[in-house]
C-alpha cells in the first residue's frame, strides 16, 4: 500500500516462496491485519476479561460483606458493553480495509502471473 493510503486498519500481505526442486516452488501467502493492530485488540480483550473477572469478585465480596458494591457492579455490567463496542469497532475496521485487501489480492495475482 502506498504510504498516503496506509491507515490504522490497512491490511498486509506476507508471501513466502519455498523452492521444492529446480522447476517447482510453493507459494504461501497470508492476508490479514497488521500484527500491531491484532496485538492491540487482543490485549484490550484480555484486559477487559481480567477486569470483568476481578470486578465480579470484588462485587461479590462486597455484597457478601454487606458493604457498598454499586461501583464494582456498575463496572462489571459496563465491561461486556465495552467488549461489544470493541467487537463492532473491529468489524468496522475490517470493512474499511476490505478494498485494500482486494487491491493486495489483485497485486499478488498479477505478480504471480508474470
FIMARLUM-25094 format. One record per atom (N, C-alpha, C, O, CB): x, y, z; atom name; residue number from 1. Coordinates in steps of 0.001 Angstrom, whole numbers, plus 500000, padded with zeros to 6 digits. Glycine has a CB too. Layout:
     px     py     pz site pos
      X      Y      Z   CA NUM
...
***
This chain:
     px     py     pz site pos
 500839 498822 500000    N   1
 500000 500000 500000   CA   1
 500891 501251 500000    C   1
 501877 501327 500733    O   1
 499042 499993 501223   CB   1
 500525 502214 499172    N   2
 501262 503482 499203   CA   2
 501116 504147 500578    C   2
 500097 503978 501248    O   2
 500755 504434 498085   CB   2
 502111 504881 500979    N   3
 502127 505491 502308   CA   3
 500940 506428 502532    C   3
 500424 506512 503646    O   3
 503424 506253 502512   CB   3
 500502 507129 501489    N   4
 499394 508068 501669   CA   4
 498043 507355 501818    C   4
 497083 507961 502294    O   4
 499338 509032 500492   CB   4
 497955 506078 501419    N   5
 496714 505308 501567   CA   5
 496736 504412 502794    C   5
 495723 503806 503144    O   5
 496471 504465 500330   CB   5
 497880 504326 503443    N   6
 498024 503450 504599   CA   6
 497369 504081 505820    C   6
 497636 505238 506145    O   6
 499509 503155 504877   CB   6
 496509 503320 506497    N   7
 495861 503794 507718   CA   7
 495882 502680 508756    C   7
 496385 501587 508497    O   7
 494403 504259 507435   CB   7
 495332 502967 509934    N   8
 495367 502027 511052   CA   8
 494828 500657 510669    C   8
 495365 499638 511103    O   8
 494575 502578 512219   CB   8
 493773 500619 509861    N   9
 493097 499368 509522   CA   9
 493632 498722 508246    C   9
 493102 497700 507812    O   9
 491622 499615 509375   CB   9
 494668 499293 507639    N  10
 495188 498737 506389   CA  10
 495693 497312 506605    C  10
 496375 497031 507590    O  10
 496319 499625 505830   CB  10
 495353 496416 505678    N  11
 495832 495033 505787   CA  11
 497262 494915 505288    C  11
 497837 495860 504747    O  11
 494920 494082 504998   CB  11
 497810 493747 505481    N  12
 499140 493482 504954   CA  12
 499121 492129 504260    C  12
 498266 491287 504531    O  12
 500214 493519 506081   CB  12
 500068 491939 503370    N  13
 500229 490672 502648   CA  13
 501641 490175 502906    C  13
 502621 490887 502684    O  13
 499956 490839 501103   CB  13
 501722 488938 503378    N  14
 503023 488315 503621   CA  14
 503108 487102 502700    C  14
 502270 486203 502780    O  14
 503210 487907 505146   CB  14
 504114 487070 501827    N  15
 504271 485967 500876   CA  15
 505624 485308 501079    C  15
 506647 485975 501236    O  15
 504123 486465 499417   CB  15
 505604 483969 501072    N  16
 506829 483179 501130   CA  16
 506844 482235 499932    C  16
 505824 481635 499594    O  16
 506933 482384 502478   CB  16
 507991 482108 499298    N  17
 508146 481177 498187   CA  17
 509174 480141 498614    C  17
 510329 480461 498893    O  17
 508581 481912 496862   CB  17
 508721 478879 498657    N  18
 509602 477781 499054   CA  18
 509956 476958 497813    C  18
 509082 476489 497083    O  18
 508928 476883 500145   CB  18
 511225 476804 497605    N  19
 511687 476039 496446   CA  19
 511648 474550 496785    C  19
 512202 474120 497797    O  19
 513127 476473 496023   CB  19
 510985 473766 495925    N  20
 510914 472319 496122   CA  20
 512045 471645 495356    C  20
 512820 470874 495923    O  20
 509539 471763 495666   CB  20
 512130 471941 494080    N  21
 513246 471481 493253   CA  21
 513503 472534 492177    C  21
 513036 473667 492300    O  21
 512944 470074 492610   CB  21
 514231 472179 491137    N  22
 514608 473147 490110   CA  22
 513414 473777 489397    C  22
 513476 474948 489021    O  22
 515494 472485 489100   CB  22
 512334 473028 489203    N  23
 511199 473511 488420   CA  23
 509945 473782 489234    C  23
 508947 474246 488682    O  23
 510881 472528 487363   CB  23
 509971 473509 490512    N  24
 508757 473658 491321   CA  24
 509023 474493 492569    C  24
 510073 474399 493205    O  24
 508210 472283 491719   CB  24
 508037 475301 492885    N  25
 508073 476101 494110   CA  25
 506661 476140 494686    C  25
 505680 475970 493963    O  25
 508616 477552 493836   CB  25
 506572 476363 495973    N  26
 505288 476530 496646   CA  26
 505205 477977 497110    C  26
 506133 478499 497728    O  26
 505125 475528 497852   CB  26
 504083 478613 496805    N  27
 503856 479985 497230   CA  27
 502853 479951 498381    C  27
 501748 479426 498240    O  27
 503341 480878 496043   CB  27
 503247 480510 499506    N  28
 502366 480603 500676   CA  28
 502142 482078 500976    C  28
 503089 482864 501009    O  28
 502976 479856 501926   CB  28
 500896 482448 501191    N  29
 500590 483842 501456   CA  29
 499593 483991 502586    C  29
 498779 483104 502843    O  29
 500060 484505 500212   CB  29
 499670 485112 503247    N  30
 498746 485402 504337   CA  30
 498302 486858 504235    C  30
 499112 487781 504314    O  30
 499403 485117 505721   CB  30
 496996 487038 504057    N  31
 496390 488361 504091   CA  31
 495854 488554 505503    C  31
 495262 487635 506070    O  31
 495251 488521 503002   CB  31
 496049 489716 506068    N  32
 495496 489946 507388   CA  32
 495809 491328 507916    C  32
 496434 492148 507243    O  32
 496005 488918 508339   CB  32
 495358 491570 509145    N  33
 495641 492865 509756   CA  33
 497127 492955 510129    C  33
 497824 491945 510226    O  33
 494749 493084 511008   CB  33
 497571 494154 510328    N  34
 498946 494344 510792   CA  34
 499082 493680 512172    C  34
 498139 493710 512962    O  34
 499319 495880 510858   CB  34
 500227 493090 512464    N  35
 500402 492454 513770   CA  35
 500190 493414 514943    C  35
 499712 493002 516000    O  35
 501781 491854 513858   CB  35
 500543 494697 514763    N  36
 500361 495672 515841   CA  36
 498880 495848 516161    C  36
 498509 495960 517330    O  36
 500988 497027 515459   CB  36
 498031 495873 515134    N  37
 496590 496044 515341   CA  37
 496029 494818 516042    C  37
 495265 494941 516999    O  37
 495858 496283 513994   CB  37
 496411 493624 515561    N  38
 495938 492375 516150   CA  38
 496364 492273 517619    C  38
 495557 491920 518479    O  38
 496473 491169 515352   CB  38
 497621 492581 517899    N  39
 498129 492514 519275   CA  39
 497402 493506 520168    C  39
 497049 493174 521300    O  39
 499641 492788 519309   CB  39
 497173 494714 519677    N  40
 496465 495729 520455   CA  40
 495049 495256 520804    C  40
 494619 495361 521953    O  40
 496407 497058 519676   CB  40
 494336 494740 519811    N  41
 492973 494288 520064   CA  41
 492941 493109 521023    C  41
 492068 493045 521889    O  41
 492295 493912 518762   CB  41
 493865 492186 520887    N  42
 493894 491035 521802   CA  42
 494227 491499 523221    C  42
 493644 491001 524184    O  42
 494931 489977 521324   CB  42
 495149 492440 523360    N  43
 495487 492970 524678   CA  43
 494259 493603 525327    C  43
 493976 493357 526500    O  43
 496628 494000 524572   CB  43
 493533 494415 524565    N  44
 492334 495067 525103   CA  44
 491285 494029 525509    C  44
 490673 494151 526570    O  44
 491741 496045 524066   CB  44
 491074 493019 524678    N  45
 490092 491979 525004   CA  45
 490480 491229 526279    C  45
 489635 491002 527145    O  45
 489954 490992 523837   CB  45
 491752 490842 526398    N  46
 492187 490131 527603   CA  46
 492131 491030 528835    C  46
 491749 490577 529914    O  46
 493606 489593 527417   CB  46
 492507 492293 528685    N  47
 492437 493225 529818   CA  47
 490988 493379 530290    C  47
 490720 493419 531491    O  47
 493025 494609 529425   CB  47
 490067 493463 529339    N  48
 488658 493589 529713   CA  48
 488149 492310 530377    C  48
 487344 492376 531306    O  48
 487806 493917 528480   CB  48
 488605 491163 529915    N  49
 488193 489893 530533   CA  49
 488717 489802 531970    C  49
 487980 489425 532881    O  49
 488706 488687 529696   CB  49
 489978 490145 532164    N  50
 490538 490113 533522   CA  50
 489847 491132 534427    C  50
 489569 490843 535590    O  50
 492052 490385 533484   CB  50
 489574 492315 533898    N  51
 488874 493333 534691   CA  51
 487472 492854 535052    C  51
 487018 493067 536176    O  51
 488800 494670 533921   CB  51
 486781 492209 534110    N  52
 485444 491686 534383   CA  52
 485483 490664 535511    C  52
 484663 490711 536427    O  52
 484844 491056 533119   CB  52
 486433 489748 535442    N  53
 486550 488732 536495   CA  53
 486901 489395 537818    C  53
 486308 489082 538851    O  53
 487618 487672 536123   CB  53
 487861 490308 537790    N  54
 488276 490978 539025   CA  54
 487159 491778 539667    C  54
 486930 491658 540871    O  54
 489441 491887 538749   CB  54
 486452 492598 538883    N  55
 485377 493402 539449   CA  55
 484175 492544 539850    C  55
 483427 492911 540756    O  55
 484946 494466 538453   CB  55
 483990 491404 539179    N  56
 482933 490485 539609   CA  56
 483249 489933 540991    C  56
 482364 489832 541842    O  56
 482764 489331 538598   CB  56
 484487 489582 541211    N  57
 484906 489066 542528   CA  57
 484751 490155 543580    C  57
 484232 489897 544667    O  57
 486380 488561 542487   CB  57
 485195 491371 543269    N  58
 485075 492480 544218   CA  58
 483608 492744 544546    C  58
 483258 492944 545709    O  58
 485734 493757 543649   CB  58
 482757 492745 543534    N  59
 481328 492986 543762   CA  59
 480732 491897 544649    C  59
 479957 492195 545558    O  59
 480569 493054 542421   CB  59
 481084 490648 544394    N  60
 480555 489553 545203   CA  60
 481033 489638 546649    C  60
 480253 489457 547584    O  60
 480959 488214 544604   CB  60
 482318 489915 546819    N  61
 482866 490009 548182   CA  61
 482210 491154 548944    C  61
 481821 490994 550101    O  61
 484400 490207 548144   CB  61
 482087 492314 548290    N  62
 481449 493453 548965   CA  62
 479977 493154 549268    C  62
 479473 493532 550326    O  62
 481565 494729 548096   CB  62
 479294 492485 548354    N  63
 477897 492119 548585   CA  63
 477777 491163 549771    C  63
 476903 491325 550622    O  63
 477291 491479 547321   CB  63
 478670 490157 549820    N  64
 478601 489179 550904   CA  64
 478982 489788 552253    C  64
 478561 489286 553295    O  64
 479508 488000 550598   CB  64
 479773 490865 552246    N  65
 480143 491547 553486   CA  65
 479161 492670 553832    C  65
 479373 493430 554777    O  65
 481557 492110 553371   CB  65
 478089 492756 553050    N  66
 477059 493787 553259   CA  66
 477651 495195 553159    C  66
 477252 496106 553885    O  66
 476385 493598 554634   CB  66
 478592 495349 552262    N  67
 479233 496639 552017   CA  67
 478685 497222 550711    C  67
 477976 496541 549972    O  67
 480791 496490 551955   CB  67
 479018 498485 550433    N  68
 478538 499126 549207   CA  68
 479264 498531 548002    C  68
 480481 498674 547880    O  68
 478749 500668 549267   CB  68
 478547 497884 547136    N  69
 479138 497218 545981   CA  69
 478657 497805 544650    C  69
 478869 497202 543598    O  69
 478822 495740 546029   CB  69
 478015 498967 544687    N  70
 477431 499537 543474   CA  70
 478485 499850 542411    C  70
 478290 499540 541236    O  70
 476660 500800 543815   CB  70
 479595 500459 542814    N  71
 480630 500835 541845   CA  71
 481181 499604 541134    C  71
 481299 499591 539908    O  71
 481771 501596 542542   CB  71
 481521 498561 541909    N  72
 482052 497341 541307   CA  72
 481011 496686 540407    C  72
 481357 496148 539356    O  72
 482507 496357 542395   CB  72
 479754 496725 540800    N  73
 478689 496136 539986   CA  73
 478492 496915 538686    C  73
 478303 496318 537626    O  73
 477375 496093 540777   CB  73
 478535 498234 538766    N  74
 478376 499060 537563   CA  74
 479516 498782 536583    C  74
 479285 498636 535382    O  74
 478337 500570 537933   CB  74
 480735 498711 537093    N  75
 481877 498425 536223   CA  75
 481743 497025 535625    C  75
 482018 496828 534442    O  75
 483207 498554 537004   CB  75
 481323 496054 536438    N  76
 481140 494679 535963   CA  76
 480101 494623 534848    C  76
 480282 493893 533873    O  76
 480720 493761 537122   CB  76
 479034 495371 534977    N  77
 477990 495364 533960   CA  77
 478361 496197 532734    C  77
 477836 495961 531645    O  77
 476697 495875 534550   CB  77
 479253 497159 532898    N  78
 479672 498011 531786   CA  78
 480701 497321 530886    C  78
 480730 497564 529679    O  78
 480248 499314 532321   CB  78
 481532 496474 531459    N  79
 482599 495837 530672   CA  79
 482085 494992 529504    C  79
 482679 495064 528428    O  79
 483437 494970 531571   CB  79
 481020 494196 529645    N  80
 480522 493480 528457   CA  80
 480018 494429 527363    C  80
 480143 494132 526175    O  80
 479398 492529 528858   CB  80
 479458 495550 527761    N  81
 479010 496532 526774   CA  81
 480221 497089 526020    C  81
 480182 497236 524799    O  81
 478213 497683 527460   CB  81
 481288 497395 526750    N  82
 482514 497876 526108   CA  82
 483112 496807 525203    C  82
 483659 497122 524146    O  82
 483541 498305 527164   CB  82
 483008 495536 525615    N  83
 483520 494454 524782   CA  83
 482749 494379 523469    C  83
 483350 494188 522411    O  83
 483435 493113 525527   CB  83
 481431 494527 523522    N  84
 480611 494516 522300   CA  84
 480993 495697 521401    C  84
 481060 495551 520181    O  84
 479093 494572 522653   CB  84
 481241 496858 521999    N  85
 481670 498024 521217   CA  85
 483010 497733 520533    C  85
 483192 498061 519360    O  85
 481788 499283 522126   CB  85
 483942 497120 521263    N  86
 485234 496759 520669   CA  86
 485047 495770 519513    C  86
 485729 495864 518492    O  86
 486167 496153 521740   CB  86
 484128 494835 519681    N  87
 483858 493868 518618   CA  87
 483386 494589 517352    C  87
 483879 494320 516256    O  87
 482800 492835 519079   CB  87
 482431 495501 517511    N  88
 481917 496209 516347   CA  88
 482945 497163 515752    C  88
 482944 497382 514541    O  88
 480667 496972 516718   CB  88
 483818 497734 516568    N  89
 484910 498551 516030   CA  89
 485827 497699 515155    C  89
 486285 498144 514102    O  89
 485719 499208 517176   CB  89
 486090 496475 515598    N  90
 486893 495558 514793   CA  90
 486220 495222 513476    C  90
 486883 495138 512443    O  90
 487167 494286 515564   CB  90
 484913 495029 513502    N  91
 484163 494743 512267   CA  91
 484193 495944 511314    C  91
 484339 495784 510103    O  91
 482696 494370 512602   CB  91
 484056 497138 511877    N  92
 484117 498351 511054   CA  92
 485500 498484 510423    C  92
 485625 498819 509244    O  92
 483787 499607 511901   CB  92
 486541 498219 511222    N  93
 487903 498278 510688   CA  93
 488125 497261 509583    C  93
 488790 497546 508587    O  93
 488912 498055 511797   CB  93
 487565 496075 509765    N  94
 487673 495046 508737   CA  94
 487014 495514 507438    C  94
 487542 495291 506348    O  94
 487032 493731 509220   CB  94
 485872 496156 507565    N  95
 485167 496678 506387   CA  95
 485972 497800 505719    C  95
 486022 497895 504492    O  95
 483764 497195 506784   CB  95
 486605 498652 506548    N  96
 487401 499758 505990   CA  96
 488612 499256 505220    C  96
 489038 499893 504257    O  96
 487858 500693 507102   CB  96
 489171 498125 505630    N  97
 490354 497585 504965   CA  97
 490035 496631 503824    C  97
 490949 496132 503168    O  97
 491209 496884 505961   CB  97
 488740 496364 503572    N  98
 488359 495378 502562   CA  98
 488814 495781 501157    C  98
 489312 494940 500408    O  98
 486853 495179 502576   CB  98
 488651 497033 500797    N  99
 489047 497494 499461   CA  99
 490555 497304 499261    C  99
 491001 496861 498203    O  99
 488658 498987 499258   CB  99
 491321 497642 500281    N 100
 492773 497481 500188   CA 100
 493145 496002 500121    C 100
 494123 495638 499468    O 100
 493470 498151 501387   CB 100
 492365 495144 500798    N 101
 492609 493707 500731   CA 101
 492409 493211 499298    C 101
 493187 492394 498805    O 101
 491676 492948 501707   CB 101
 491366 493705 498635    N 102
 491142 493343 497228   CA 102
 492288 493834 496349    C 102
 492710 493130 495431    O 102
 489807 493926 496726   CB 102
 492793 495034 496622    N 103
 493927 495560 495854   CA 103
 495175 494711 496055    C 103
 495904 494441 495101    O 103
 494216 497010 496253   CB 103
 495424 494288 497291    N 104
 496567 493418 497559   CA 104
 496420 492082 496843    C 104
 497388 491546 496304    O 104
 496724 493193 499063   CB 104
 495202 491550 496842    N 105
 494963 490277 496158   CA 105
 495218 490432 494656    C 105
 495858 489579 494042    O 105
 493513 489780 496413   CB 105
 494720 491513 494071    N 106
 494960 491766 492653   CA 106
 496444 491911 492341    C 106
 496925 491397 491331    O 106
 494219 493014 492214   CB 106
 497170 492616 493216    N 107
 498613 492780 493039   CA 107
 499311 491430 493094    C 107
 500192 491150 492281    O 107
 499189 493721 494111   CB 107
 498921 490593 494048    N 108
 499539 489281 494189   CA 108
 499272 488426 492948    C 108
 500189 487791 492426    O 108
 499015 488572 495452   CB 108
 498027 488407 492473    N 109
 497686 487585 491307   CA 109
 498426 488083 490060    C 109
 498908 487281 489260    O 109
 496156 487599 491063   CB 109
 498513 489402 489899    N 110
 499222 489971 488749   CA 110
 500711 489622 488810    C 110
 501323 489301 487791    O 110
 499033 491507 488701   CB 110
 501276 489688 489994    N 111
 502697 489387 490169   CA 111
 502979 487911 489910    C 111
 503981 487570 489281    O 111
 503155 489771 491581   CB 111
 502100 487037 490392    N 112
 502325 485601 490201   CA 112
 502148 485179 488742    C 112
 502788 484227 488297    O 112
 501375 484803 491084   CB 112
 501296 485868 488001    N 113
 501082 485518 486596   CA 113
 502225 485978 485705    C 113
 502431 485425 484625    O 113
 499784 486117 486104   CB 113
 502971 486986 486148    N 114
 504054 487487 485292   CA 114
 505357 486759 485518    C 114
 506358 487069 484872    O 114
 504262 488958 485524   CB 114
***
